[in-house]
Amino acid sequence: TINEATFAATSNGENISVKGKHRLANDVERVVQEHLTYVREEMCDGWDLIHEEGKMKVYRREVEENGIVVDPLKIFHSIQGVTGHEICHYFWEYQYRMEWETTLDSTKIIEALDQDTVIFFQMHKRVWPTAQRDSCFWSHIRCISNSEEDQPTWLVVNYTTPHPLAPIKPPQVRLIANVAMICETIINEPPLNPKDIKRENIQCKLAYVAFVNPGGWVPSAAVRNVAKREYPRFLRRFTSYVIEQTRDKPILF
Ligand code: H13
């Protein structure tokens, strides 16, 4: 059998697949755990509330690396009538993407690593006064149960990865991203019989976290203005889309 030591010895720092685990499984595990830790951290020093709209709160920390804006962003929201599973399902699934995404020219799956992990290649709309951007990232969906009584936490992580089917062709510029959607479901005034839970009794508490590097210099003010406008717009549109899609469907817990 192959153990950790053999894995380390044979992998030689490369990602190879071992025993039912795909070649990026360790990366996925690490990034998922980092997000679960990071999302619980308090929002204090350095975080600015840049937008508030109903229950949506958008926070940003201004950070530059070599003169490039890489501001971390966190959005908290609470959505009535949907579950965390539903939010993550519509966020992760390829088939719905172009129905709610307004910032993309195209999206495609270039590899499926396992049932819950795929690699996307996306062409982004040109929103900046500079080169168009593309992205290539693994996208993973997961359900984490915390206890018998509580509803599980659902999350989706999108994380940039290179791929032979998606070489960077200059002048094309690649976005570098580490993005997570993390959701909890709250059941208000739970009826005695779980079968009697109605959409009006449920609520999804959502956290959306984004670290995006534009992959090349863009005027700081331009990136910050676009981000401040586009992230709330995305979440507004996406959550209305999920509410609309699930309205007359059985609740997906
Ligand atoms: O998360 C969003 N969309 C995902 C599904 O299409 C893909 C996203 C991703 C982005 C970039 C690279 C890899 C993955 O997770 C919604 C994104 C909304 C973006 C609003 C635009 C903001 C512009 C910010 C500029 C920063 C450089």
Residues whose N, C-alpha, C, O or C-beta is under 5 A from the ligand:
A	BS01	H13	E101 S135 F137 N158 L175 A177 V179 V212 N213 P214 V223 V226 A227 E230 Y231 F234
